[in-house]
Amino acid sequence: MSHVDKNRVHNFVSDLLSLEKHVLSAIQKQKQSDAVQQLEEASELLNLLEDSLSEQVTILEKAANIYGSPIANELKSKIAGLAGSVAGLVDTARKDPVSKILRDDYTAISMLAAGHTMLKATALAADDEDLQHIAGNHLAELARLVTEISRVLPLSVVTELVDDKEEAEKIGQKAVEKTQKAWKGENIKKAPNLV
C-alpha cells in the first residue's frame, strides 16, 4: 500500500512532462538548421530524438491524466521557468554549430534521464507498477539516446574543424572509437555499489 500522496505523484509526472515538451520543441527547431541538415549523422540523430521524445510525451500525458487534473498555474509557471532554461540551452540552433547543438542536447537528455530516475523512485514509493514500467522504459531509451549523441558528437566536432572531407571522416571515426571506450562496461562497473 502506498504512503505517497497522489497529488505529489501527479505534480512530479507533470513537471517531467513539461520539461520533455520543452526539450522536444527545441529539438524540432534544431532540425531546421542548415548545419544539421548538412551532417547526415546529426540529422538522423535529431530525427531519432524527436521520435523518442514524442512517444515519451504522449505516454507521460496519459500518466498525468490518470493522476488528476491539469497542473495548476503556479506550478506551470515554476516548471516553465526551469524548462525554459533548459530549452534556452538547446534552442539556439540557427546560430550554433552542430557540435554545440549536440552538446546541449546531450545535457538536456541527461537531465531527462535524471528526471526519469527520480520518477522511477517515486513510482516505487507510490507502489505504482504502471508508472514504474513507464519510468524504467523511458530511462532505458534516454540512456540509449545519450550514448548515441556521444557517438555523433565527435564526428560533428571534427567535421567543423577539418576542411578535407576524407580526412575529417578518418579523424572523426578515430575520435568516435577513442571516446566510446569511456562507455565500455568495465568503466561503468568501476562505480562503488550503493546498496
matplotlib code that plots the C-alpha trace (Angstrom):
import matplotlib.pyplot as plt

x = [0.0, 1.3, 2.0, 2.7, 0.1, -1.4, -1.1, 2.6, 3.0, 0.9, 3.0, 6.2, 4.8, 3.6, 6.9, 8.7, 6.1, 6.6, 10.4, 10.1, 7.8, 10.2, 13.2, 11.1, 10.1, 13.8, 14.9, 12.1, 13.5, 17.1, 16.1, 15.6, 19.2, 21.1, 24.2, 22.3, 20.8, 24.3, 25.6, 23.7, 24.5, 23.3, 20.1, 19.3, 20.1, 17.7, 15.0, 15.6, 15.5, 12.3, 10.6, 11.6, 10.6, 7.3, 6.4, 7.5, 5.4, 2.3, 2.8, 3.5, 0.4, -1.7, 0.0, -0.5, -4.2, -4.5, -3.2, -5.7, -6.5, -4.1, -1.3, -2.1, -1.0, 1.5, 3.2, 3.1, 5.0, 7.7, 8.1, 8.1, 11.0, 13.1, 12.2, 12.7, 16.3, 16.9, 15.2, 17.3, 20.3, 19.1, 17.1, 19.9, 20.0, 20.1, 23.3, 25.3, 27.4, 26.2, 28.7, 27.2, 23.7, 24.5, 26.4, 23.3, 21.0, 23.3, 22.8, 19.0, 18.6, 20.8, 18.5, 15.5, 17.3, 17.8, 14.1, 13.1, 15.4, 13.5, 10.2, 11.2, 11.9, 8.7, 6.7, 8.4, 7.4, 3.9, 3.7, 2.6, 3.7, 2.5, 4.4, 7.5, 7.3, 6.9, 9.9, 12.1, 11.3, 11.9, 15.1, 16.5, 15.6, 17.2, 20.4, 20.5, 19.9, 22.8, 25.1, 24.0, 24.7, 28.1, 28.8, 27.8, 29.2, 32.9, 32.1, 30.4, 33.4, 35.9, 33.6, 33.6, 37.4, 38.8, 38.0, 39.2, 36.1, 38.1, 40.5, 37.6, 36.0, 39.1, 39.8, 36.1, 36.0, 39.1, 37.6, 34.5, 36.5, 38.6, 35.7, 33.4, 36.0, 34.8, 31.3, 32.6, 31.1, 34.3, 34.4, 30.7, 31.2, 34.0, 31.4, 31.0, 27.9, 25.4, 23.3]
y = [0.0, 3.4, 6.1, 8.8, 11.5, 11.1, 14.9, 14.7, 12.0, 14.0, 17.1, 15.0, 13.5, 16.9, 18.5, 15.9, 16.2, 19.9, 19.5, 16.8, 19.0, 21.9, 19.7, 18.2, 21.7, 22.8, 19.7, 20.2, 23.7, 22.4, 20.0, 23.1, 24.2, 24.2, 22.9, 20.0, 19.1, 19.0, 16.4, 13.2, 11.6, 14.7, 14.9, 11.2, 11.7, 14.6, 12.6, 9.8, 12.2, 13.7, 10.3, 9.0, 12.2, 12.5, 9.0, 9.7, 12.9, 11.0, 8.4, 10.9, 12.9, 9.8, 9.2, 12.8, 12.5, 9.3, 11.2, 14.1, 17.4, 19.5, 21.3, 24.5, 27.8, 28.4, 25.1, 25.6, 28.9, 27.2, 24.4, 26.7, 28.7, 25.6, 24.1, 27.4, 27.5, 24.0, 24.9, 28.0, 25.8, 23.8, 26.5, 28.3, 26.0, 28.7, 30.3, 27.4, 24.8, 21.3, 20.3, 22.9, 21.8, 18.2, 19.1, 21.0, 18.1, 15.7, 17.9, 18.1, 14.4, 13.7, 16.0, 14.0, 10.8, 12.2, 13.1, 9.6, 8.1, 10.2, 9.2, 5.5, 6.1, 8.0, 5.2, 2.6, 4.7, 5.1, 1.3, 2.1, -0.7, 1.1, 4.2, 2.1, 0.5, 3.8, 5.4, 2.3, 2.1, 5.9, 5.8, 2.9, 4.8, 8.1, 6.2, 4.9, 8.4, 9.8, 7.1, 7.8, 11.5, 10.7, 8.8, 11.5, 14.5, 13.8, 13.4, 16.8, 18.4, 17.1, 18.0, 21.6, 21.7, 19.8, 21.1, 18.0, 15.7, 12.4, 13.4, 14.6, 11.2, 9.3, 11.6, 11.5, 7.7, 7.6, 10.2, 8.1, 4.9, 6.6, 8.5, 5.4, 3.5, 5.5, 3.9, 0.3, -1.8, -2.0, 1.8, 1.9, -1.0, 0.9, 2.8, 1.6, -0.3, 1.9, -0.9]
z = [0.0, -1.0, 1.6, -1.1, -1.8, -5.3, -5.9, -5.3, -7.9, -10.3, -9.8, -10.4, -13.6, -14.8, -14.0, -16.1, -18.9, -19.1, -19.3, -22.0, -24.1, -24.0, -24.9, -27.8, -29.0, -29.1, -31.0, -33.5, -34.1, -34.3, -37.1, -39.3, -39.0, -42.3, -40.5, -39.0, -42.4, -43.9, -41.5, -42.2, -38.8, -36.9, -39.0, -38.4, -34.7, -34.3, -36.0, -33.5, -30.6, -31.9, -32.4, -29.0, -27.1, -29.0, -27.8, -24.3, -24.1, -25.3, -22.6, -19.9, -20.9, -20.3, -17.0, -15.9, -16.7, -14.6, -11.5, -11.7, -13.2, -15.3, -13.3, -11.5, -13.0, -10.2, -10.7, -14.5, -14.0, -11.9, -14.4, -17.4, -15.8, -15.3, -18.6, -20.3, -19.0, -20.5, -23.7, -23.9, -23.9, -26.8, -28.7, -30.5, -33.5, -36.2, -34.7, -33.3, -35.0, -34.9, -32.2, -29.8, -30.6, -29.8, -26.7, -25.4, -26.5, -24.5, -21.5, -21.9, -22.5, -19.4, -17.4, -18.6, -17.6, -14.1, -14.0, -15.0, -12.4, -9.9, -11.4, -11.0, -7.3, -7.0, -8.6, -6.3, -3.3, -4.6, -5.3, -8.8, -11.2, -14.3, -13.5, -12.6, -16.0, -17.8, -16.0, -16.5, -20.2, -20.7, -18.7, -20.8, -24.0, -22.7, -21.8, -25.4, -26.8, -24.6, -25.9, -29.5, -29.0, -27.6, -30.8, -33.2, -31.2, -32.0, -35.7, -35.7, -34.0, -36.5, -39.5, -38.3, -37.8, -40.8, -44.3, -46.2, -46.1, -46.4, -43.7, -41.5, -41.9, -40.8, -37.8, -36.9, -36.8, -34.7, -32.4, -32.1, -31.3, -28.7, -26.9, -26.9, -24.9, -21.9, -22.3, -22.0, -19.3, -17.3, -16.8, -15.8, -13.3, -11.5, -9.5, -5.9, -5.1, -3.3, -1.8]

ax = plt.figure().add_subplot(projection="3d")
ax.plot(x, y, z, "-o")
ax.set_aspect("equal")
plt.show()
